[in-house]
């Protein structure tokens, strides 16, 4: 009945999805070897392999657009019913193409952006490893294999955020000296990398626990099996675990997609090279969470249709909308161009989660689902363009602060036009891609009939539309309009003439900017296509009944988003483009001043985490270190150096406290053992034996009390 | 009955051959000869096991013999011999710096023999004999760098506690004999289930003493105190042997004694094991985080890993269709053995070039000793349970077993959670070493020569970690068959 359950035999066509992710992995393994042949060879090798992967992904498109599903599986651990496989359904193929092509463009851009940097072998290794892992996530047909890719992208993200491992001052993110609640708000690349790693790891653990419980009940990790044999859902529901398991799995998505409350790592991940920010922290990896929800959502929706899992989707929608609003407000006051984009990414992913969430709260699952996925693709494109543009700006001006730019539209025309087009997509200006996708999400939220919170969700989402328009126009205005800043003038005076980025850099983002416009112009058509292929994916893989529905605009949603954009863009236009008023006087005192500070300090959430989690743990481990290595217990268990210090300080004590027994016996072993024997007499070995005996007593007591 | 006897002949023969060759040549033979003999002997033993394994007939009867020639013994002897082979091969280069290679290799083979006999032993007295045969040579090996006070100190501490634990074990065996009138495990178990209730306190004492005695080598908290000192002081190749092989032999005994015997005592012992598991892995991981010397860090990491294996022992009785907890014990014994051996051999390779290596001297090692650093990275990632390396799979099996046990006991899910949290936490210190090797600047620059032999062993070991990670099925199925053998043996002696 469902096409996807049939395992397609191994032909070239079924081999392609394997190759799509395997080729970049292979490139990653080969790069350290290829590097021996010279830097140029290595760089082009890395880029060409990402092109091959993109071409392979593109070759999957025709079949996918026709609604075909390639599902190939091999046994991995037969006795545990663990299989390895690829599931190239329309959703996966579309996502794979977005990932592979944007990756390729950013790899090209990297040729220019990273030129002359040291340790590029490491850079290309991690970039290809990232692309391979990301495509593995997208094309996996089961949770376990997906988790492999999930860990892989996390590792690559860590490696690339801390790429500039010398931690030079200019590589830091945040403003040095700025503190919130006593917590410094500037981070070195290696600190930021560790922060990202640890934070996402929390989500990963939740995810792993979720899929282990699911596996222990369902006996499989396989998506298609889970969608088909729905027994597990009622078993879980009877244990009261259905929604908790869903939320545990969603926890993985929260971490990886930087959603509230695990969102604080992403703004600081901007310490990495901008090409990395564009690829991993804007266009692809942070979408893995949304993709995961797109995979899991339908399974839960279908499997539990008789039980009801609205609670699960309610959580997704609320997390999404809260994140969208929270991050957008912070983008309004950010000073660094990459941070504006980072907050904006967090916020826009919140929209996608909202779309995925309301999908399960409506009778027509496909509406929100398609809207969320539509926004994913359009956001991937315009945000990658914006980041690459920002990288070119930072390269040219030598500063990351927007107030040190200004008036750049004359000197960097191509970058200006490209970023303007992409920003129009982000702001949701009509006829640009973001307009349609955001509108679709708002529409889906309004028509979510299985929840009481459709209205509050819509209000927060609409407020975010307004804020988004404001900060987008502010960013464009501060960078490109007005007069050149003092910093730029100084540069000019010192003989640094500003000029456009090299072609290898601007071409990739110009292409994506044009794509933003093209998707915008074809918006309704594109959405229709998405709807039909996502629909066929839902029907063929998950056996869901999808209402065929043409393109239609929800007039209320349309009105809200048009008004929101206009109201948000207008003051920003006055302050930052026309520059008829000075925004700084507005926030110099009163309520707005404290609001400004509140937003600038990231709602104090970051500081709160440091105060509550990071600092206590650091203190705890310092104490532990003292106890274990330099403190009291060192007399029991010390490394040779510190032991001898202790030894001399307690030397006197030893002399009067020579304990007989086997210590004496060992001391008699001869002068060769003299030093050792003295140590034994110092009580070390006695204490070991003492603890051993205590251990026996503990075990006896445990067995006695627990019987 | 035959395999343990053959193996005894081969391994003891090899050990004696080394000594004879040394005596005949009067020390004039090639320095590396003892190393090649011992490696050859171990490889012949492994080959012998595989040759015998092809014949399907394995007697699963409960006899009065002191050995049980079953798949469990085969599995563990392959694990310990594989680790011994890695150690022997890496020692060829390493021992050159210490000298007295004949004695070293001969002791290594006697240890291997003790471990193999332990894997097959089915009689408590045989267990004590094999236990001593395994332990005595390791005391000497630990102190093998006799001019290094640390090494001597480690050896003496280890010896004192080892002797103490043997005493404890002997006492426990005597108590079992008192209660059951036999030291044969199967016979004793059958006798014990008809034990009068007033003898229960003695039974509890006996079991607790067995746990403590075996726990010393299994590195179970609170019987772990000697480990960091011993691993730090011992030559790193010997540390590899201790953590990767003798510990696994102790787990083999634990499986044979506890999994078969304990269900027949009217005791709730699994909860105690679960508590020991949580204590062992948590303490190991937290202490590892604060270490400044890599051998100590690996020692605590090895303690933590023993905690994961204990999860499998604790949940073993709650398995439903397949003995998944037991499979986890065996599987993780294998994966951890290979990974820990690789890590310590990499440390040996570094200590050949950098005297007294602190954690700081690992900074920038990726450029100074690329192959060693890379293989150490693979081993550490494997220990942290990063997919797709083999350590991921064995932990997955152990944690799944705990989740499944959650259906039977309330703490099953919590045990899995503790395991997963510990795994996540442990990545902190493993990744820290990797970060040092690849991201930090070295204290002194300059490429260091990597010994050819050690590099070869490291690459081979890393390949095992990767390949059994990508294709875990064969090892898993082997562990499954071996576990079925022991659990069927458990039902064979069970009251009908």
Interface residues (C-beta under 8 A of the other chain):
Chain A: X75 X76 X77 X78 X79 X80 X122 X144 X147 X148 X151 X155 X162 X165 X166 X190 X197 X198 X201 X202 X204 X205 X208 X209 X212 X213 X215 X216 X621 X624 X625 X628 X629 X636 X637 X639 X640 X662 X666 X669 X672 X673 X675 X676 X677 X679 X680 X684 X685 X687 X688 X689 X691 X692 X694 X695 X696 X698 X699 X700 X702 X703 X704 X706 X707
Chain B: X146 X149 X150 X152 X153 X156 X157 X160 X161 X164 X165 X168 X204 X205 X207 X208 X209 X211 X212 X215 X216 X221 X222 X223 X225 X226 X228 X229 X232 X233 X266 X267 X268 X269 X271 X272 X275 X276 X286 X287 X289 X290 X291 X292 X293 X296 X322 X386 X387 X388 X393 X396 X397 X399 X400 X403 X404 X406 X413 X416 X417 X420 X421 X424 X427 X428 X431 X435 X438 X439 X440 X441 X472 X473 X476 X477 X480
